[in-house]
């Protein structure tokens, strides 16, 4: 799960495993596998970084 910021400054927690694709329109639009989408303040690069960070934490935890 990654925490992102919507344009109304509210935080939203998204299951990064359910992201189908991310596009810059110029805002960042995250389209989920169920077809719903979120417009967020973070860039595509930031979302990738947060996803990598989350996945590495999951791997470390699962290897304990």
Predicted model as a PDB file, atoms N, CA, C, CB and O in Angstrom, pLDDT in the B-factor column:
MODEL        1                                                                  
ATOM      1  N   UNK A   1       0.854  -1.171   0.000  1.00 95.00           N  
ATOM      2  CA  UNK A   1       0.000   0.000   0.000  1.00 95.00           C  
ATOM      3  C   UNK A   1       0.901   1.236   0.000  1.00 95.00           C  
ATOM      4  CB  UNK A   1      -0.972  -0.003   1.230  1.00 95.00           C  
ATOM      5  O   UNK A   1       1.881   1.306   0.743  1.00 95.00           O  
ATOM      6  N   UNK A   2       0.558   2.193  -0.833  1.00 97.00           N  
ATOM      7  CA  UNK A   2       1.333   3.435  -0.887  1.00 97.00           C  
ATOM      8  C   UNK A   2       0.399   4.615  -0.598  1.00 97.00           C  
ATOM      9  CB  UNK A   2       2.031   3.603  -2.283  1.00 97.00           C  
ATOM     10  O   UNK A   2      -0.770   4.614  -0.985  1.00 97.00           O  
ATOM     11  N   UNK A   3       0.942   5.612   0.086  1.00 98.00           N  
ATOM     12  CA  UNK A   3       0.172   6.800   0.428  1.00 98.00           C  
ATOM     13  C   UNK A   3       0.472   7.896  -0.577  1.00 98.00           C  
ATOM     14  CB  UNK A   3       0.486   7.274   1.865  1.00 98.00           C  
ATOM     15  O   UNK A   3       1.632   8.230  -0.818  1.00 98.00           O  
ATOM     16  N   UNK A   4      -0.590   8.459  -1.169  1.00 98.00           N  
ATOM     17  CA  UNK A   4      -0.462   9.519  -2.159  1.00 98.00           C  
ATOM     18  C   UNK A   4      -1.372  10.672  -1.763  1.00 98.00           C  
ATOM     19  CB  UNK A   4      -0.807   9.002  -3.585  1.00 98.00           C  
ATOM     20  O   UNK A   4      -2.192  10.536  -0.855  1.00 98.00           O  
ATOM     21  N   UNK A   5      -1.231  11.810  -2.443  1.00 98.00           N  
ATOM     22  CA  UNK A   5      -2.005  13.000  -2.125  1.00 98.00           C  
ATOM     23  C   UNK A   5      -2.905  13.371  -3.292  1.00 98.00           C  
ATOM     24  CB  UNK A   5      -1.079  14.170  -1.769  1.00 98.00           C  
ATOM     25  O   UNK A   5      -2.437  13.598  -4.408  1.00 98.00           O  
ATOM     26  N   UNK A   6      -4.208  13.431  -3.017  1.00 97.00           N  
ATOM     27  CA  UNK A   6      -5.157  13.868  -4.036  1.00 97.00           C  
ATOM     28  C   UNK A   6      -5.062  15.392  -4.182  1.00 97.00           C  
ATOM     29  CB  UNK A   6      -6.615  13.430  -3.670  1.00 97.00           C  
ATOM     30  O   UNK A   6      -4.408  16.047  -3.370  1.00 97.00           O  
ATOM     31  N   UNK A   7      -5.691  15.947  -5.182  1.00 93.00           N  
ATOM     32  CA  UNK A   7      -5.599  17.389  -5.427  1.00 93.00           C  
ATOM     33  C   UNK A   7      -6.354  18.234  -4.410  1.00 93.00           C  
ATOM     34  CB  UNK A   7      -6.114  17.698  -6.794  1.00 93.00           C  
ATOM     35  O   UNK A   7      -6.170  19.450  -4.362  1.00 93.00           O  
ATOM     36  N   UNK A   8      -7.208  17.603  -3.591  1.00 95.00           N  
ATOM     37  CA  UNK A   8      -7.874  18.331  -2.512  1.00 95.00           C  
ATOM     38  C   UNK A   8      -7.057  18.244  -1.223  1.00 95.00           C  
ATOM     39  CB  UNK A   8      -9.295  17.777  -2.283  1.00 95.00           C  
ATOM     40  O   UNK A   8      -7.564  18.548  -0.143  1.00 95.00           O  
ATOM     41  N   UNK A   9      -5.791  17.829  -1.337  1.00 95.00           N  
ATOM     42  CA  UNK A   9      -4.826  17.681  -0.249  1.00 95.00           C  
ATOM     43  C   UNK A   9      -5.162  16.568   0.734  1.00 95.00           C  
ATOM     44  CB  UNK A   9      -4.716  18.964   0.492  1.00 95.00           C  
ATOM     45  O   UNK A   9      -4.569  16.506   1.811  1.00 95.00           O  
ATOM     46  N   UNK A  10      -6.087  15.699   0.398  1.00 97.00           N  
ATOM     47  CA  UNK A  10      -6.401  14.543   1.246  1.00 97.00           C  
ATOM     48  C   UNK A  10      -5.508  13.385   0.825  1.00 97.00           C  
ATOM     49  CB  UNK A  10      -7.918  14.149   1.143  1.00 97.00           C  
ATOM     50  O   UNK A  10      -5.240  13.174  -0.358  1.00 97.00           O  
ATOM     51  N   UNK A  11      -5.057  12.640   1.832  1.00 97.00           N  
ATOM     52  CA  UNK A  11      -4.241  11.480   1.542  1.00 97.00           C  
ATOM     53  C   UNK A  11      -5.124  10.300   1.157  1.00 97.00           C  
ATOM     54  CB  UNK A  11      -3.361  11.128   2.742  1.00 97.00           C  
ATOM     55  O   UNK A  11      -6.231  10.141   1.671  1.00 97.00           O  
ATOM     56  N   UNK A  12      -4.623   9.492   0.261  1.00 96.00           N  
ATOM     57  CA  UNK A  12      -5.304   8.265  -0.142  1.00 96.00           C  
ATOM     58  C   UNK A  12      -4.254   7.152  -0.132  1.00 96.00           C  
ATOM     59  CB  UNK A  12      -5.990   8.413  -1.568  1.00 96.00           C  
ATOM     60  O   UNK A  12      -3.118   7.349  -0.564  1.00 96.00           O  
ATOM     61  N   UNK A  13      -4.653   5.988   0.364  1.00 97.00           N  
ATOM     62  CA  UNK A  13      -3.756   4.834   0.378  1.00 97.00           C  
ATOM     63  C   UNK A  13      -4.227   3.877  -0.711  1.00 97.00           C  
ATOM     64  CB  UNK A  13      -3.732   4.130   1.790  1.00 97.00           C  
ATOM     65  O   UNK A  13      -5.386   3.466  -0.741  1.00 97.00           O  
ATOM     66  N   UNK A  14      -3.306   3.536  -1.598  1.00 97.00           N  
ATOM     67  CA  UNK A  14      -3.637   2.737  -2.777  1.00 97.00           C  
ATOM     68  C   UNK A  14      -2.855   1.435  -2.751  1.00 97.00           C  
ATOM     69  CB  UNK A  14      -3.341   3.519  -4.076  1.00 97.00           C  
ATOM     70  O   UNK A  14      -1.671   1.409  -2.415  1.00 97.00           O  
ATOM     71  N   UNK A  15      -3.531   0.365  -3.107  1.00 96.00           N  
ATOM     72  CA  UNK A  15      -2.872  -0.926  -3.254  1.00 96.00           C  
ATOM     73  C   UNK A  15      -2.103  -0.892  -4.575  1.00 96.00           C  
ATOM     74  CB  UNK A  15      -3.911  -2.120  -3.214  1.00 96.00           C  
ATOM     75  O   UNK A  15      -2.699  -0.947  -5.651  1.00 96.00           O  
ATOM     76  N   UNK A  16      -0.794  -0.803  -4.484  1.00 95.00           N  
ATOM     77  CA  UNK A  16       0.018  -0.670  -5.694  1.00 95.00           C  
ATOM     78  C   UNK A  16      -0.044  -1.914  -6.578  1.00 95.00           C  
ATOM     79  CB  UNK A  16       1.458  -0.383  -5.320  1.00 95.00           C  
ATOM     80  O   UNK A  16       0.280  -1.843  -7.763  1.00 95.00           O  
ATOM     81  N   UNK A  17      -0.453  -3.048  -6.018  1.00 94.00           N  
ATOM     82  CA  UNK A  17      -0.597  -4.264  -6.827  1.00 94.00           C  
ATOM     83  C   UNK A  17      -1.818  -4.202  -7.735  1.00 94.00           C  
ATOM     84  CB  UNK A  17      -0.692  -5.488  -5.926  1.00 94.00           C  
ATOM     85  O   UNK A  17      -1.950  -5.021  -8.645  1.00 94.00           O  
ATOM     86  N   UNK A  18      -2.707  -3.249  -7.504  1.00 97.00           N  
ATOM     87  CA  UNK A  18      -3.931  -3.133  -8.294  1.00 97.00           C  
ATOM     88  C   UNK A  18      -3.845  -2.021  -9.353  1.00 97.00           C  
ATOM     89  CB  UNK A  18      -5.114  -2.874  -7.371  1.00 97.00           C  
ATOM     90  O   UNK A  18      -4.823  -1.745 -10.048  1.00 97.00           O  
ATOM     91  N   UNK A  19      -2.673  -1.390  -9.470  1.00 97.00           N  
ATOM     92  CA  UNK A  19      -2.497  -0.335 -10.480  1.00 97.00           C  
ATOM     93  C   UNK A  19      -2.330  -0.987 -11.851  1.00 97.00           C  
ATOM     94  CB  UNK A  19      -1.261   0.574 -10.142  1.00 97.00           C  
ATOM     95  O   UNK A  19      -1.478  -1.855 -12.043  1.00 97.00           O  
ATOM     96  N   UNK A  20      -3.161  -0.551 -12.799  1.00 98.00           N  
ATOM     97  CA  UNK A  20      -3.034  -1.069 -14.167  1.00 98.00           C  
ATOM     98  C   UNK A  20      -2.021  -0.224 -14.945  1.00 98.00           C  
ATOM     99  CB  UNK A  20      -4.417  -1.071 -14.892  1.00 98.00           C  
ATOM    100  O   UNK A  20      -1.121  -0.760 -15.591  1.00 98.00           O  
ATOM    101  N   UNK A  21      -2.178   1.111 -14.874  1.00 97.00           N  
ATOM    102  CA  UNK A  21      -1.196   1.992 -15.492  1.00 97.00           C  
ATOM    103  C   UNK A  21      -1.296   3.383 -14.890  1.00 97.00           C  
ATOM    104  CB  UNK A  21      -1.394   2.049 -17.016  1.00 97.00           C  
ATOM    105  O   UNK A  21      -2.278   3.730 -14.234  1.00 97.00           O  
ATOM    106  N   UNK A  22      -0.250   4.174 -15.132  1.00 98.00           N  
ATOM    107  CA  UNK A  22      -0.169   5.552 -14.641  1.00 98.00           C  
ATOM    108  C   UNK A  22       0.162   6.422 -15.834  1.00 98.00           C  
ATOM    109  CB  UNK A  22       0.905   5.712 -13.492  1.00 98.00           C  
ATOM    110  O   UNK A  22       1.023   6.082 -16.646  1.00 98.00           O  
ATOM    111  N   UNK A  23      -0.538   7.568 -15.936  1.00 97.00           N  
ATOM    112  CA  UNK A  23      -0.240   8.476 -17.038  1.00 97.00           C  
ATOM    113  C   UNK A  23      -0.174   9.913 -16.540  1.00 97.00           C  
ATOM    114  CB  UNK A  23      -1.293   8.345 -18.146  1.00 97.00           C  
ATOM    115  O   UNK A  23      -0.780  10.267 -15.528  1.00 97.00           O  
ATOM    116  N   UNK A  24       0.564  10.721 -17.259  1.00 96.00           N  
ATOM    117  CA  UNK A  24       0.693  12.138 -16.956  1.00 96.00           C  
ATOM    118  C   UNK A  24      -0.163  12.905 -17.945  1.00 96.00           C  
ATOM    119  CB  UNK A  24       2.182  12.604 -17.014  1.00 96.00           C  
ATOM    120  O   UNK A  24       0.019  12.784 -19.156  1.00 96.00           O  
ATOM    121  N   UNK A  25      -1.132  13.724 -17.414  1.00 93.00           N  
ATOM    122  CA  UNK A  25      -2.118  14.337 -18.326  1.00 93.00           C  
ATOM    123  C   UNK A  25      -2.301  15.849 -18.198  1.00 93.00           C  
ATOM    124  CB  UNK A  25      -3.428  13.697 -18.110  1.00 93.00           C  
ATOM    125  O   UNK A  25      -3.338  16.234 -18.738  1.00 93.00           O  
ATOM    126  N   UNK A  26      -1.613  16.747 -17.662  1.00 90.00           N  
ATOM    127  CA  UNK A  26      -0.303  16.711 -17.013  1.00 90.00           C  
ATOM    128  C   UNK A  26      -0.355  16.302 -15.549  1.00 90.00           C  
ATOM    129  CB  UNK A  26       0.343  18.049 -17.121  1.00 90.00           C  
ATOM    130  O   UNK A  26       0.696  16.023 -14.972  1.00 90.00           O  
ATOM    131  N   UNK A  27      -1.532  16.251 -14.917  1.00 94.00           N  
ATOM    132  CA  UNK A  27      -1.591  15.695 -13.573  1.00 94.00           C  
ATOM    133  C   UNK A  27      -1.272  14.202 -13.697  1.00 94.00           C  
ATOM    134  CB  UNK A  27      -3.006  15.941 -12.898  1.00 94.00           C  
ATOM    135  O   UNK A  27      -1.183  13.665 -14.802  1.00 94.00           O  
ATOM    136  N   UNK A  28      -1.103  13.550 -12.564  1.00 98.00           N  
ATOM    137  CA  UNK A  28      -0.824  12.127 -12.614  1.00 98.00           C  
ATOM    138  C   UNK A  28      -2.116  11.363 -12.373  1.00 98.00           C  
ATOM    139  CB  UNK A  28       0.254  11.733 -11.577  1.00 98.00           C  
ATOM    140  O   UNK A  28      -2.770  11.526 -11.343  1.00 98.00           O  
ATOM    141  N   UNK A  29      -2.468  10.538 -13.331  1.00 98.00           N  
ATOM    142  CA  UNK A  29      -3.699   9.736 -13.265  1.00 98.00           C  
ATOM    143  C   UNK A  29      -3.314   8.276 -13.079  1.00 98.00           C  
ATOM    144  CB  UNK A  29      -4.576   9.922 -14.556  1.00 98.00           C  
ATOM    145  O   UNK A  29      -2.582   7.705 -13.888  1.00 98.00           O  
ATOM    146  N   UNK A  30      -3.818   7.681 -12.001  1.00 98.00           N  
ATOM    147  CA  UNK A  30      -3.574   6.270 -11.715  1.00 98.00           C  
ATOM    148  C   UNK A  30      -4.846   5.514 -12.054  1.00 98.00           C  
ATOM    149  CB  UNK A  30      -3.152   6.041 -10.217  1.00 98.00           C  
ATOM    150  O   UNK A  30      -5.896   5.756 -11.460  1.00 98.00           O  
ATOM    151  N   UNK A  31      -4.753   4.604 -13.003  1.00 98.00           N  
ATOM    152  CA  UNK A  31      -5.907   3.794 -13.387  1.00 98.00           C  
ATOM    153  C   UNK A  31      -5.736   2.425 -12.744  1.00 98.00           C  
ATOM    154  CB  UNK A  31      -6.044   3.679 -14.954  1.00 98.00           C  
ATOM    155  O   UNK A  31      -4.717   1.756 -12.909  1.00 98.00           O  
ATOM    156  N   UNK A  32      -6.773   2.032 -12.003  1.00 98.00           N  
ATOM    157  CA  UNK A  32      -6.743   0.774 -11.276  1.00 98.00           C  
ATOM    158  C   UNK A  32      -7.269  -0.355 -12.172  1.00 98.00           C  
ATOM    159  CB  UNK A  32      -7.576   0.877  -9.975  1.00 98.00           C  
ATOM    160  O   UNK A  32      -7.879  -0.102 -13.211  1.00 98.00           O  
ATOM    161  N   UNK A  33      -7.027  -1.585 -11.760  1.00 97.00           N  
ATOM    162  CA  UNK A  33      -7.449  -2.748 -12.547  1.00 97.00           C  
ATOM    163  C   UNK A  33      -8.967  -2.840 -12.682  1.00 97.00           C  
ATOM    164  CB  UNK A  33      -6.916  -4.023 -11.914  1.00 97.00           C  
ATOM    165  O   UNK A  33      -9.467  -3.456 -13.623  1.00 97.00           O  
ATOM    166  N   UNK A  34      -9.708  -2.230 -11.747  1.00 97.00           N  
ATOM    167  CA  UNK A  34     -11.179  -2.266 -11.826  1.00 97.00           C  
ATOM    168  C   UNK A  34     -11.734  -1.127 -12.687  1.00 97.00           C  
ATOM    169  CB  UNK A  34     -11.785  -2.190 -10.418  1.00 97.00           C  
ATOM    170  O   UNK A  34     -12.950  -0.980 -12.808  1.00 97.00           O  
ATOM    171  N   UNK A  35     -10.845  -0.319 -13.286  1.00 97.00           N  
ATOM    172  CA  UNK A  35     -11.263   0.763 -14.164  1.00 97.00           C  
ATOM    173  C   UNK A  35     -11.410   2.106 -13.475  1.00 97.00           C  
ATOM    174  CB  UNK A  35     -12.542   0.409 -14.802  1.00 97.00           C  
ATOM    175  O   UNK A  35     -11.489   3.136 -14.145  1.00 97.00           O  
ATOM    176  N   UNK A  36     -11.449   2.115 -12.145  1.00 97.00           N  
ATOM    177  CA  UNK A  36     -11.531   3.387 -11.422  1.00 97.00           C  
ATOM    178  C   UNK A  36     -10.176   4.068 -11.495  1.00 97.00           C  
ATOM    179  CB  UNK A  36     -11.969   3.174  -9.935  1.00 97.00           C  
ATOM    180  O   UNK A  36      -9.158   3.427 -11.756  1.00 97.00           O  
ATOM    181  N   UNK A  37     -10.175   5.383 -11.260  1.00 97.00           N  
ATOM    182  CA  UNK A  37      -8.896   6.098 -11.321  1.00 97.00           C  
ATOM    183  C   UNK A  37      -8.805   7.138 -10.219  1.00 97.00           C  
ATOM    184  CB  UNK A  37      -8.714   6.766 -12.689  1.00 97.00           C  
ATOM    185  O   UNK A  37      -9.806   7.538  -9.624  1.00 97.00           O  
ATOM    186  N   UNK A  38      -7.562   7.567  -9.962  1.00 97.00           N  
ATOM    187  CA  UNK A  38      -7.269   8.599  -8.974  1.00 97.00           C  
ATOM    188  C   UNK A  38      -6.353   9.618  -9.632  1.00 97.00           C  
ATOM    189  CB  UNK A  38      -6.617   7.993  -7.681  1.00 97.00           C  
ATOM    190  O   UNK A  38      -5.417   9.254 -10.345  1.00 97.00           O  
ATOM    191  N   UNK A  39      -6.626  10.905  -9.389  1.00 97.00           N  
ATOM    192  CA  UNK A  39      -5.740  11.978  -9.826  1.00 97.00           C  
ATOM    193  C   UNK A  39      -4.961  12.415  -8.591  1.00 97.00           C  
ATOM    194  CB  UNK A  39      -6.542  13.186 -10.479  1.00 97.00           C  
ATOM    195  O   UNK A  39      -5.557  12.780  -7.578  1.00 97.00           O  
ATOM    196  N   UNK A  40      -3.625  12.380  -8.669  1.00 98.00           N  
ATOM    197  CA  UNK A  40      -2.796  12.668  -7.503  1.00 98.00           C  
ATOM    198  C   UNK A  40      -1.725  13.703  -7.834  1.00 98.00           C  
ATOM    199  CB  UNK A  40      -2.147  11.384  -6.983  1.00 98.00           C  
ATOM    200  O   UNK A  40      -1.433  13.978  -8.998  1.00 98.00           O  
ATOM    201  N   UNK A  41      -1.150  14.264  -6.775  1.00 97.00           N  
ATOM    202  CA  UNK A  41      -0.115  15.289  -6.918  1.00 97.00           C  
ATOM    203  C   UNK A  41       1.266  14.712  -7.241  1.00 97.00           C  
ATOM    204  CB  UNK A  41      -0.033  16.103  -5.653  1.00 97.00           C  
ATOM    205  O   UNK A  41       2.081  15.383  -7.875  1.00 97.00           O  
ATOM    206  N   UNK A  42       1.530  13.491  -6.818  1.00 97.00           N  
ATOM    207  CA  UNK A  42       2.846  12.902  -7.016  1.00 97.00           C  
ATOM    208  C   UNK A  42       3.105  12.614  -8.497  1.00 97.00           C  
ATOM    209  CB  UNK A  42       2.977  11.617  -6.195  1.00 97.00           C  
ATOM    210  O   UNK A  42       2.185  12.343  -9.269  1.00 97.00           O  
ATOM    211  N   UNK A  43       4.369  12.682  -8.863  1.00 97.00           N  
ATOM    212  CA  UNK A  43       4.758  12.391 -10.254  1.00 97.00           C  
ATOM    213  C   UNK A  43       4.805  10.876 -10.463  1.00 97.00           C  
ATOM    214  CB  UNK A  43       6.146  13.035 -10.595  1.00 97.00           C  
ATOM    215  O   UNK A  43       4.764  10.098  -9.511  1.00 97.00           O  
ATOM    216  N   UNK A  44       4.889  10.488 -11.717  1.00 97.00           N  
ATOM    217  CA  UNK A  44       5.019   9.068 -12.044  1.00 97.00           C  
ATOM    218  C   UNK A  44       6.259   8.496 -11.375  1.00 97.00           C  
ATOM    219  CB  UNK A  44       5.085   8.858 -13.574  1.00 97.00           C  
ATOM    220  O   UNK A  44       6.219   7.390 -10.836  1.00 97.00           O  
ATOM    221  N   UNK A  45       7.352   9.234 -11.405  1.00 97.00           N  
ATOM    222  CA  UNK A  45       8.600   8.772 -10.800  1.00 97.00           C  
ATOM    223  C   UNK A  45       8.444   8.555  -9.293  1.00 97.00           C  
ATOM    224  CB  UNK A  45       9.721   9.778 -11.070  1.00 97.00           C  
ATOM    225  O   UNK A  45       8.961   7.578  -8.751  1.00 97.00           O  
ATOM    226  N   UNK A  46       7.733   9.462  -8.616  1.00 98.00           N  
ATOM    227  CA  UNK A  46       7.506   9.316  -7.178  1.00 98.00           C  
ATOM    228  C   UNK A  46       6.660   8.080  -6.873  1.00 98.00           C  
ATOM    229  CB  UNK A  46       6.825  10.571  -6.619  1.00 98.00           C  
ATOM    230  O   UNK A  46       6.905   7.380  -5.890  1.00 98.00           O  
ATOM    231  N   UNK A  47       5.678   7.819  -7.709  1.00 98.00           N  
ATOM    232  CA  UNK A  47       4.821   6.641  -7.513  1.00 98.00           C  
ATOM    233  C   UNK A  47       5.643   5.370  -7.698  1.00 98.00           C  
ATOM    234  CB  UNK A  47       3.619   6.658  -8.501  1.00 98.00           C  
ATOM    235  O   UNK A  47       5.493   4.416  -6.935  1.00 98.00           O  
ATOM    236  N   UNK A  48       6.500   5.355  -8.694  1.00 97.00           N  
ATOM    237  CA  UNK A  48       7.381   4.202  -8.906  1.00 97.00           C  
ATOM    238  C   UNK A  48       8.286   4.003  -7.698  1.00 97.00           C  
ATOM    239  CB  UNK A  48       8.228   4.387 -10.186  1.00 97.00           C  
ATOM    240  O   UNK A  48       8.441   2.882  -7.213  1.00 97.00           O  
ATOM    241  N   UNK A  49       8.883   5.089  -7.212  1.00 97.00           N  
ATOM    242  CA  UNK A  49       9.763   5.006  -6.030  1.00 97.00           C  
ATOM    243  C   UNK A  49       9.013   4.450  -4.821  1.00 97.00           C  
ATOM    244  CB  UNK A  49      10.345   6.395  -5.691  1.00 97.00           C  
ATOM    245  O   UNK A  49       9.519   3.567  -4.129  1.00 97.00           O  
ATOM    246  N   UNK A  50       7.815   4.959  -4.567  1.00 97.00           N  
ATOM    247  CA  UNK A  50       7.022   4.499  -3.423  1.00 97.00           C  
ATOM    248  C   UNK A  50       6.653   3.019  -3.575  1.00 97.00           C  
ATOM    249  CB  UNK A  50       5.744   5.354  -3.275  1.00 97.00           C  
ATOM    250  O   UNK A  50       6.644   2.275  -2.595  1.00 97.00           O  
ATOM    251  N   UNK A  51       6.351   2.604  -4.791  1.00 97.00           N  
ATOM    252  CA  UNK A  51       6.005   1.210  -5.045  1.00 97.00           C  
ATOM    253  C   UNK A  51       7.214   0.301  -4.810  1.00 97.00           C  
ATOM    254  CB  UNK A  51       5.480   1.043  -6.482  1.00 97.00           C  
ATOM    255  O   UNK A  51       7.083  -0.759  -4.199  1.00 97.00           O  
ATOM    256  N   UNK A  52       8.370   0.706  -5.285  1.00 96.00           N  
ATOM    257  CA  UNK A  52       9.600  -0.068  -5.072  1.00 96.00           C  
ATOM    258  C   UNK A  52       9.899  -0.160  -3.582  1.00 96.00           C  
ATOM    259  CB  UNK A  52      10.798   0.572  -5.825  1.00 96.00           C  
ATOM    260  O   UNK A  52      10.239  -1.233  -3.084  1.00 96.00           O  
ATOM    261  N   UNK A  53       9.775   0.952  -2.870  1.00 95.00           N  
ATOM    262  CA  UNK A  53      10.027   0.970  -1.434  1.00 95.00           C  
ATOM    263  C   UNK A  53       9.070   0.024  -0.697  1.00 95.00           C  
ATOM    264  CB  UNK A  53       9.888   2.402  -0.889  1.00 95.00           C  
ATOM    265  O   UNK A  53       9.490  -0.748   0.165  1.00 95.00           O  
ATOM    266  N   UNK A  54       7.799   0.093  -1.041  1.00 95.00           N  
ATOM    267  CA  UNK A  54       6.807  -0.783  -0.407  1.00 95.00           C  
ATOM    268  C   UNK A  54       7.109  -2.251  -0.702  1.00 95.00           C  
ATOM    269  CB  UNK A  54       5.386  -0.429  -0.890  1.00 95.00           C  
ATOM    270  O   UNK A  54       7.087  -3.082   0.206  1.00 95.00           O  
ATOM    271  N   UNK A  55       7.390  -2.574  -1.961  1.00 93.00           N  
ATOM    272  CA  UNK A  55       7.655  -3.965  -2.334  1.00 93.00           C  
ATOM    273  C   UNK A  55       8.905  -4.506  -1.643  1.00 93.00           C  
ATOM    274  CB  UNK A  55       7.809  -4.084  -3.849  1.00 93.00           C  
ATOM    275  O   UNK A  55       8.951  -5.681  -1.277  1.00 93.00           O  
ATOM    276  N   UNK A  56       9.912  -3.663  -1.463  1.00 92.00           N  
ATOM    277  CA  UNK A  56      11.127  -4.127  -0.778  1.00 92.00           C  
ATOM    278  C   UNK A  56      10.833  -4.394   0.700  1.00 92.00           C  
ATOM    279  CB  UNK A  56      12.270  -3.083  -0.920  1.00 92.00           C  
ATOM    280  O   UNK A  56      11.396  -5.323   1.279  1.00 92.00           O  
ATOM    281  N   UNK A  57       9.962  -3.594   1.318  1.00 88.00           N  
ATOM    282  CA  UNK A  57       9.573  -3.842   2.707  1.00 88.00           C  
ATOM    283  C   UNK A  57       8.818  -5.162   2.823  1.00 88.00           C  
ATOM    284  CB  UNK A  57       8.709  -2.686   3.244  1.00 88.00           C  
ATOM    285  O   UNK A  57       9.013  -5.909   3.781  1.00 88.00           O  
ATOM    286  N   UNK A  58       7.964  -5.448   1.858  1.00 86.00           N  
ATOM    287  CA  UNK A  58       7.213  -6.703   1.868  1.00 86.00           C  
ATOM    288  C   UNK A  58       8.174  -7.886   1.746  1.00 86.00           C  
ATOM    289  CB  UNK A  58       6.170  -6.729   0.719  1.00 86.00           C  
ATOM    290  O   UNK A  58       8.016  -8.881   2.453  1.00 86.00           O  
ATOM    291  N   UNK A  59       9.159  -7.792   0.868  1.00 78.00           N  
ATOM    292  CA  UNK A  59      10.124  -8.860   0.693  1.00 78.00           C  
ATOM    293  C   UNK A  59      10.942  -9.094   1.962  1.00 78.00           C  
ATOM    294  CB  UNK A  59      11.044  -8.544  -0.470  1.00 78.00           C  
ATOM    295  O   UNK A  59      11.169 -10.237   2.358  1.00 78.00           O  
ATOM    296  N   UNK A  60      11.378  -8.019   2.591  1.00 77.00           N  
ATOM    297  CA  UNK A  60      12.161  -8.137   3.828  1.00 77.00           C  
ATOM    298  C   UNK A  60      11.314  -8.790   4.916  1.00 77.00           C  
ATOM    299  CB  UNK A  60      12.669  -6.744   4.298  1.00 77.00           C  
ATOM    300  O   UNK A  60      11.785  -9.681   5.624  1.00 77.00           O  
ATOM    301  N   UNK A  61      10.073  -8.350   5.048  1.00 70.00           N  
ATOM    302  CA  UNK A  61       9.189  -8.905   6.068  1.00 70.00           C  
ATOM    303  C   UNK A  61       8.886 -10.376   5.823  1.00 70.00           C  
ATOM    304  CB  UNK A  61       7.896  -8.119   6.119  1.00 70.00           C  
ATOM    305  O   UNK A  61       8.837 -11.169   6.764  1.00 70.00           O  
ATOM    306  N   UNK A  62       8.686 -10.739   4.573  1.00 71.00           N  
ATOM    307  CA  UNK A  62       8.333 -12.132   4.258  1.00 71.00           C  
ATOM    308  C   UNK A  62       9.523 -13.086   4.411  1.00 71.00           C  
ATOM    309  CB  UNK A  62       7.789 -12.221   2.836  1.00 71.00           C  
ATOM    310  O   UNK A  62       9.329 -14.295   4.537  1.00 71.00           O  
ATOM    311  N   UNK A  63      10.741 -12.559   4.403  1.00 68.00           N  
ATOM    312  CA  UNK A  63      11.934 -13.402   4.560  1.00 68.00           C  
ATOM    313  C   UNK A  63      12.331 -13.591   6.018  1.00 68.00           C  
ATOM    314  CB  UNK A  63      13.096 -12.801   3.796  1.00 68.00           C  
ATOM    315  O   UNK A  63      13.305 -14.287   6.306  1.00 68.00           O  
ATOM    316  N   UNK A  64      11.599 -12.988   6.932  1.00 65.00           N  
ATOM    317  CA  UNK A  64      11.931 -13.123   8.359  1.00 65.00           C  
ATOM    318  C   UNK A  64      11.366 -14.383   8.923  1.00 65.00           C  
ATOM    319  CB  UNK A  64      11.421 -11.940   9.153  1.00 65.00           C  
ATOM    320  O   UNK A  64      11.545 -14.663  10.108  1.00 65.00           O  
TER     321      UNK A  64                                                      
ENDMDL                                                                          
END                                                                             
